[in-house]
Amino acid sequence: MEFTEINLEFPFYAARNPEHYILNYKILKIITPELAELLGITAYRNDYKNKFDIENSCYINAQGYQATKDIVALDDKRKKIFLYISQIVTAACNSPEEEMAQVGERMAFLLKPYKYTYNYSYAKASALILDFCDKMQNSEYEADLEYLNLTKFITMLQEANDEFDAIYDERSKLELRNAKAESMKTIRPKVDSAFLVVAKFINAAYLTNEVKGKSDELGQQLKTVIESINSLLHRLQSTLSREGVIGKNTKSENEVTATPEETVKPIIKEVYQIEGGDPEKPNEITRNQDTAIDGIGIKLLNSSGDAPGDIILTPVNAGLDEKVKPEAIKKNTDTRIEFTMVPDLAEGEYKIRIETYYNGEENPPLEEPVIIEYPQTIRLI
């Protein structure tokens, strides 16, 4: 006789964060509190639910996301003011009136050290704008600013910079709190373990009922629950297999081994903005923001073995490949790469891939590069 049971071999580790979140959300809808009480496993379901609530908090992180939106808006505001001042000075330099041209040239000389302010990080940009505004407060520049009608815009720039710094400081405090708390990386295995405990109890209850024949009604109820959960697991496993995230015959992450005939295929499982991304749009990434690539066997290594390999972005519609600069790569391991997204790419959709000669920690570089492409499209904003 063949019995129904929840698939306990499902590769939860391979699910990407949005998929993992939605899967457990739906499973908890199927394993109701009433069912848990009927089976006498309320405490175990509560443990599963409590851990999922922590995952929910990590995933949504609405406060941090709202702060990030405010930061982007305020940064854009001060950028517009700064660029307006620069444009007025540039226009003055090109004025046919000699006096205005001379004023423009003096102001252009003062602006020169701040020309690339927006190529730097938020913190450095804030420091440069603060220094610029302080310098403009000097009385020797007062007449030139008045002549170009820029006095009020210097004040506006300083106020916008102060407003930005206040919000940015608050987000930094939030990030520190979050760093000390759970993350998706740390909470997900705990959620998986808690689910497996509940699933084993349900499997045992179904088997016991079938063997002892206590209740056809309970047997049918448990069978429906098991089949509903397996349907969710099968659907997600099919998606992961179709997109090349996992193979058709998948073991748990800790059980994956390589044989002479079969090696573990390097894969990119997920690409996302580390802080402040939109949880509803995980593949949408803000330019010049810290970005993560999670996967297996993805460590970047060049052909000489003395520097990272390449992260390459290709516009979906048309355009040339763009490589991430080596100095922008902040973390580089077998399972995770962190880097600053290229700041000056156009908005739009891109494919991302890595090219690496990585051949394991103890092995020399490969003779030919391994090209690992993320199966999904990312969007830069």
C-alpha positions as CSV (number, residue, x, y, z in Angstrom):
1,M,0.0,0.0,0.0
2,E,1.3,3.4,-0.9
3,F,0.8,6.3,1.6
4,T,0.7,10.0,0.9
5,E,3.3,12.2,2.7
6,I,4.6,15.7,2.6
7,N,7.8,15.9,0.5
8,L,10.5,16.4,3.2
9,E,13.3,16.4,0.6
10,F,12.3,19.7,-1.0
11,P,15.4,22.0,-1.6
12,F,14.2,25.0,0.4
13,Y,17.8,26.5,0.2
14,A,17.4,26.9,-3.5
15,A,14.3,29.1,-3.3
16,R,14.9,32.8,-3.8
17,N,13.7,35.1,-1.0
18,P,10.4,36.1,-2.6
19,E,9.6,32.5,-3.5
20,H,10.6,31.3,0.0
21,Y,8.4,34.0,1.6
22,I,5.3,33.2,-0.5
23,L,5.7,29.5,-0.1
24,N,5.7,29.6,3.6
25,Y,2.9,32.1,3.7
26,K,0.7,29.7,1.7
27,I,1.7,26.7,3.7
28,L,0.6,28.4,6.9
29,K,-2.8,29.1,5.3
30,I,-3.1,25.3,4.7
31,I,-1.9,24.2,8.1
32,T,-4.6,26.1,10.1
33,P,-4.6,26.6,13.9
34,E,-7.6,24.4,14.0
35,L,-5.8,21.5,12.3
36,A,-2.8,22.0,14.6
37,E,-5.1,21.9,17.7
38,L,-6.9,18.7,16.3
39,L,-3.5,17.0,16.0
40,G,-2.1,18.3,19.2
41,I,0.8,20.2,17.6
42,T,-0.3,23.8,18.3
43,A,3.0,24.6,20.0
44,Y,5.0,23.4,17.0
45,R,2.8,25.4,14.5
46,N,3.2,28.5,16.7
47,D,6.9,28.1,16.6
48,Y,6.8,27.8,12.8
49,K,4.5,30.8,12.6
50,N,6.6,32.9,14.9
51,K,9.7,32.2,12.9
52,F,7.9,33.0,9.7
53,D,6.7,36.3,11.2
54,I,10.4,37.2,11.7
55,E,11.1,36.3,8.1
56,N,8.1,38.5,7.1
57,S,9.7,41.4,9.1
58,C,13.0,40.9,7.4
59,Y,11.5,40.6,4.0
60,I,9.1,43.5,4.1
61,N,11.2,45.9,6.2
62,A,8.8,48.7,5.3
63,Q,10.4,51.2,7.6
64,G,13.8,50.8,5.9
65,Y,12.2,50.9,2.5
66,Q,10.3,54.1,3.2
67,A,13.5,55.7,4.5
68,T,15.3,54.7,1.4
69,K,12.7,56.3,-0.8
70,D,13.0,59.5,1.2
71,I,16.8,59.4,0.9
72,V,16.6,59.0,-2.9
73,A,14.1,61.8,-3.2
74,L,16.1,64.2,-1.0
75,D,19.4,63.3,-2.8
76,D,17.6,64.1,-6.1
77,K,16.5,67.4,-4.6
78,R,19.9,68.5,-3.5
79,K,21.4,67.3,-6.8
80,K,19.0,69.4,-8.8
81,I,19.9,72.5,-6.8
82,F,23.7,71.8,-7.1
83,L,23.4,71.2,-10.9
84,Y,21.3,74.4,-11.3
85,I,24.1,76.4,-9.6
86,S,26.7,74.7,-11.8
87,Q,24.7,75.5,-14.9
88,I,24.2,79.2,-14.0
89,V,28.0,79.5,-13.5
90,T,28.7,77.7,-16.8
91,A,26.3,80.0,-18.6
92,A,27.9,83.1,-17.0
93,C,31.3,81.9,-18.2
94,N,30.0,82.0,-21.7
95,S,28.3,85.4,-21.4
96,P,29.1,88.0,-24.0
97,E,29.2,90.5,-21.2
98,E,32.7,90.8,-19.9
99,E,31.8,91.5,-16.3
100,M,29.5,88.5,-16.1
101,A,32.0,86.3,-17.8
102,Q,34.6,87.3,-15.2
103,V,32.3,86.5,-12.3
104,G,31.5,83.2,-14.0
105,E,35.1,82.3,-14.3
106,R,35.8,83.1,-10.6
107,M,32.8,80.9,-9.6
108,A,33.8,78.1,-11.9
109,F,37.2,78.0,-10.3
110,L,35.6,77.6,-6.9
111,L,33.3,74.9,-8.2
112,K,36.0,72.8,-9.8
113,P,36.9,70.7,-6.8
114,Y,33.2,69.7,-6.4
115,K,32.6,68.8,-10.1
116,Y,32.4,65.1,-9.5
117,T,30.5,65.3,-6.2
118,Y,27.8,62.9,-7.4
119,N,30.2,60.2,-8.4
120,Y,30.8,59.5,-4.8
121,S,28.9,57.8,-2.0
122,Y,26.0,59.5,-0.2
123,A,28.3,60.3,2.8
124,K,31.1,61.8,0.8
125,A,28.7,63.8,-1.4
126,S,27.2,65.2,1.8
127,A,30.6,66.2,3.0
128,L,31.5,67.9,-0.3
129,I,28.2,69.8,-0.4
130,L,28.7,70.9,3.2
131,D,32.2,72.1,2.4
132,F,31.0,73.9,-0.7
133,C,28.2,75.7,1.1
134,D,30.5,76.7,4.0
135,K,32.9,78.2,1.5
136,M,30.2,80.1,-0.3
137,Q,29.3,81.7,3.1
138,N,32.6,83.6,3.0
139,S,32.0,87.3,2.5
140,E,34.5,87.6,-0.3
141,Y,32.1,85.6,-2.6
142,E,28.9,87.5,-1.5
143,A,29.0,90.0,-4.3
144,D,29.5,87.4,-7.0
145,L,26.7,85.2,-5.7
146,E,24.4,88.2,-5.6
147,Y,25.4,89.2,-9.1
148,L,24.4,85.8,-10.5
149,N,21.3,85.6,-8.2
150,L,22.6,82.5,-6.5
151,T,22.6,83.5,-2.9
152,K,19.2,81.9,-2.2
153,F,20.1,78.8,-4.0
154,I,23.2,78.3,-1.8
155,T,20.9,78.5,1.2
156,M,18.4,76.1,-0.5
157,L,21.3,73.6,-1.1
158,Q,22.5,73.8,2.5
159,E,19.0,73.2,3.8
160,A,18.4,70.3,1.4
161,N,21.8,68.8,2.4
162,D,20.9,69.1,6.1
163,E,17.5,67.5,5.5
164,F,19.2,64.6,3.6
165,D,21.7,64.0,6.4
166,A,19.0,63.8,9.0
167,I,17.1,61.1,7.2
168,Y,20.3,59.3,6.2
169,D,21.5,59.2,9.8
170,E,18.2,57.7,10.8
171,R,18.5,55.0,8.2
172,S,22.1,54.3,9.4
173,K,20.7,53.7,12.9
174,L,18.1,51.4,11.5
175,E,20.7,49.5,9.5
176,L,22.7,49.0,12.7
177,R,19.7,47.6,14.5
178,N,18.9,45.3,11.6
179,A,22.5,44.1,11.5
180,K,22.2,43.0,15.1
181,A,18.8,41.3,14.4
182,E,17.9,38.4,12.1
183,S,18.3,38.6,8.4
184,M,16.8,36.6,5.6
185,K,20.0,34.6,5.4
186,T,19.8,33.6,9.1
187,I,16.1,33.2,9.6
188,R,15.3,31.1,6.5
189,P,17.0,27.9,7.8
190,K,15.1,28.3,11.1
191,V,11.8,28.6,9.3
192,D,12.6,25.5,7.2
193,S,13.5,23.5,10.3
194,A,10.3,24.5,12.0
195,F,8.2,23.6,9.0
196,L,9.8,20.2,8.7
197,V,8.9,19.4,12.3
198,V,5.3,20.3,11.7
199,A,5.3,18.3,8.4
200,K,6.7,15.2,10.1
201,F,3.9,15.3,12.7
202,I,1.3,15.6,9.9
203,N,2.9,12.7,8.0
204,A,2.9,10.6,11.2
205,A,-0.7,11.5,12.0
206,Y,-1.8,10.5,8.5
207,L,0.1,7.2,8.6
208,T,-1.2,6.4,12.1
209,N,-4.7,7.0,11.0
210,E,-4.3,4.9,7.9
211,V,-2.8,2.0,9.8
212,K,-5.3,2.0,12.6
213,G,-8.2,3.1,10.5
214,K,-9.6,5.5,13.1
215,S,-11.3,8.1,10.9
216,D,-12.0,8.3,7.2
217,E,-12.9,12.0,7.7
218,L,-9.5,12.8,9.4
219,G,-7.7,10.7,6.8
220,Q,-9.2,12.6,3.9
221,Q,-8.6,16.0,5.6
222,L,-4.9,15.1,6.2
223,K,-4.6,13.8,2.6
224,T,-6.0,17.1,1.3
225,V,-3.5,19.1,3.4
226,I,-0.6,16.9,2.3
227,E,-1.5,17.1,-1.4
228,S,-2.0,20.8,-1.2
229,I,1.4,21.4,0.3
230,N,3.1,19.0,-2.1
231,S,1.4,20.9,-5.0
232,L,3.0,24.1,-3.9
233,L,6.4,22.4,-3.5
234,H,6.2,20.7,-6.9
235,R,5.2,23.9,-8.6
236,L,8.2,25.8,-7.1
237,Q,10.6,22.9,-7.8
238,S,9.5,22.9,-11.4
239,T,10.1,26.7,-11.7
240,L,13.5,26.4,-10.1
241,S,14.4,23.5,-12.4
242,R,13.1,25.2,-15.5
243,E,15.1,28.3,-14.8
244,G,18.3,26.3,-14.1
245,V,18.5,27.2,-10.4
246,I,18.4,23.5,-9.5
247,G,18.8,20.2,-11.3
248,K,15.9,17.8,-11.7
249,N,17.2,15.4,-9.0
250,T,17.9,17.7,-6.1
251,K,19.3,17.0,-2.7
252,S,19.6,19.3,0.2
253,E,22.4,21.9,0.1
254,N,24.5,20.0,2.6
255,E,24.1,16.7,0.6
256,V,25.2,18.0,-2.8
257,T,28.3,16.1,-3.8
258,A,30.3,15.8,-7.0
259,T,31.3,12.6,-8.7
260,P,33.7,12.1,-11.6
261,E,30.6,11.8,-13.9
262,E,28.6,14.6,-12.3
263,T,29.8,17.9,-11.0
264,V,27.8,20.6,-9.2
265,K,26.7,23.2,-11.8
266,P,27.6,26.8,-10.8
267,I,24.5,28.9,-10.7
268,I,23.3,32.4,-9.8
269,K,20.2,32.0,-7.6
270,E,19.5,35.6,-6.9
271,V,20.5,39.2,-7.6
272,Y,19.1,42.0,-5.4
273,Q,19.8,45.3,-3.7
274,I,21.2,44.7,-0.3
275,E,19.5,47.6,1.5
276,G,16.4,49.5,0.6
277,G,15.2,47.5,-2.4
278,D,11.5,47.1,-3.1
279,P,10.4,43.7,-1.7
280,E,7.7,43.5,-4.4
281,K,10.2,44.0,-7.1
282,P,13.4,42.1,-6.0
283,N,15.0,42.4,-9.4
284,E,14.8,46.2,-9.4
285,I,18.1,47.8,-8.4
286,T,19.0,51.4,-7.8
287,R,22.2,52.4,-9.5
288,N,25.3,53.1,-7.3
289,Q,23.8,51.0,-4.5
290,D,25.3,47.9,-2.8
291,T,24.1,44.8,-4.7
292,A,24.4,41.0,-3.9
293,I,24.7,38.0,-6.1
294,D,23.9,34.7,-4.3
295,G,24.6,31.3,-5.9
296,I,26.8,28.3,-5.9
297,G,30.4,28.1,-7.3
298,I,30.3,31.8,-8.3
299,K,33.6,33.1,-6.8
300,L,35.1,35.6,-9.2
301,L,38.6,34.8,-10.4
302,N,40.7,35.9,-13.4
303,S,42.8,33.6,-15.6
304,S,45.9,34.4,-13.6
305,G,44.3,33.7,-10.3
306,D,45.4,37.0,-8.8
307,A,42.3,39.2,-9.2
308,P,38.5,38.9,-9.5
309,G,36.8,37.8,-12.7
310,D,34.1,39.9,-14.4
311,I,30.6,40.9,-13.6
312,I,29.0,42.0,-16.9
313,L,25.7,43.8,-17.6
314,T,24.2,43.7,-21.1
315,P,21.2,46.0,-22.0
316,V,18.2,43.9,-23.1
317,N,17.3,46.1,-26.0
318,A,20.6,47.4,-27.4
319,G,24.0,48.6,-26.3
320,L,27.4,47.6,-25.2
321,D,28.4,45.3,-22.3
322,E,29.4,47.1,-19.1
323,K,31.8,45.6,-16.6
324,V,31.8,46.3,-12.9
325,K,35.1,47.8,-11.9
326,P,37.2,45.5,-9.6
327,E,37.3,48.2,-6.9
328,A,33.5,48.1,-6.7
329,I,33.6,44.5,-5.6
330,K,33.3,44.3,-1.8
331,K,32.8,40.6,-1.1
332,N,33.8,37.6,-3.3
333,T,33.1,34.1,-2.1
334,D,31.9,30.8,-3.5
335,T,28.3,31.5,-2.6
336,R,28.0,35.3,-2.5
337,I,29.4,38.4,-4.3
338,E,28.7,42.0,-3.1
339,F,29.4,45.0,-5.3
340,T,28.4,48.6,-5.9
341,M,26.1,48.7,-8.9
342,V,27.5,50.8,-11.8
343,P,26.4,54.4,-11.2
344,D,26.3,55.8,-14.7
345,L,24.4,53.1,-16.6
346,A,21.1,54.2,-18.3
347,E,17.9,53.1,-16.6
348,G,16.3,50.0,-18.1
349,E,16.4,46.2,-18.3
350,Y,19.7,44.3,-18.3
351,K,21.0,40.7,-18.3
352,I,23.7,40.1,-15.8
353,R,26.4,37.4,-15.9
354,I,29.7,36.6,-14.4
355,E,32.8,35.2,-16.1
356,T,35.2,33.4,-13.8
357,Y,38.1,30.9,-14.0
358,Y,37.3,29.7,-10.4
359,N,38.0,26.0,-10.0
360,G,37.7,25.4,-6.3
361,E,39.7,26.8,-3.4
362,E,42.7,24.4,-3.7
363,N,42.8,24.2,-7.5
364,P,44.6,26.3,-10.1
365,P,42.4,28.5,-12.4
366,L,40.5,26.9,-15.3
367,E,42.0,27.2,-18.8
368,E,38.7,28.5,-20.1
369,P,36.3,30.9,-18.3
370,V,33.0,29.6,-16.9
371,I,30.1,31.9,-17.9
372,I,27.2,32.0,-15.4
373,E,24.2,34.0,-16.4
374,Y,21.3,35.0,-14.1
375,P,18.2,33.6,-15.8
376,Q,16.1,36.6,-14.9
377,T,16.3,40.2,-16.1
378,I,17.2,43.0,-13.7
379,R,16.0,46.6,-14.0
380,L,18.2,49.5,-13.1
381,I,16.5,52.6,-11.8
